[in-house]
Amino acid sequence: MIQERPWTEYCREIPLVACVGLMDEWMTIYACLQNACIVFDKVVVCGEGATERALNYLEKFKLDYPEQASKVE
C-alpha cells in the first residue's frame, strides 16, 4: 500500500531555482539577489549585455554575503 505524503514534504525535496536576467541592472542586481537568496535554493544569473559595473555589483554581493554566495551562479 502506498502512503501519500502531504505536499509540504514533497516541496522540500525539489529545489526552487530562480533565473535572474542581467543586462545593465547595476542599480537593482544587489537588492534582487538579496531577496532571491532568501526565497530560492539556487539563483542563476545570466545575460549577455551585462556591463562591468553590473558584474562588479554581483561580485560585491558574493563578498558581502559569503553564506549566500554558494546559491548564486
N, C-alpha and C positions, 0 to 999 in steps of 0.2 A: 504494500500500500504506500502510495506517495503522499508524503505530508507536505502540505502547502505552507509556505512561509509568508509572513507579511511583506509587502513591497518595500518597507523600510529596511529590511535586511538585504534584499536584492540590490537596492540602490547604493549601498555602501560597498558592494563588490565591483561596481562598474565606475571607473574614474570619470570625472567630469573634466572635459578639456575645452578651453577657450582659444580661439584663434583671433589674435589682435592684428589688424592690418595697420601697417606703419608707413605713412607717406612722409609728410613733413609735419608730424604731430608732436613736435618737441614740447609744446605748451601743455599737452594733456597726457602724454605717454606715462609719465611718472605716477600721476594720480590714478590713471586707468590700471596700471599694474598693481598698485597698492590694493585697489578694490578687487581686481580679478584674482589675485593670490589668496584673498580671504574666501572667496566663493568657490573657486575651481581647484582641482587637484593638479592640473598642469596648464600652463599658459604658453602658447606658441605665438611668437611674434614674427610676422612676415611682411615683406613689402620690398619692392624693387626701387621705389623712389625715395627711400629714406635718406635724409641729409645727415651729414656728420654730426650736426647738433642733436638731432633726434637719437642717433646711436650713442652719443655721449650721455644723454639722459637715461637711456636704457642701461648702460654700464654703471652709472651713478646709482640707479635703483638697486642693482645687484650688490654694489659695495655697501650701501646704506642698510640693506635688508638681507644679510647673508643667509638667514634661516629660510627666506623665501626664494633665494636665487636658484635653488635646485628645481623649483617649479617652472622657471622661465627658460624657454629655449629660443 
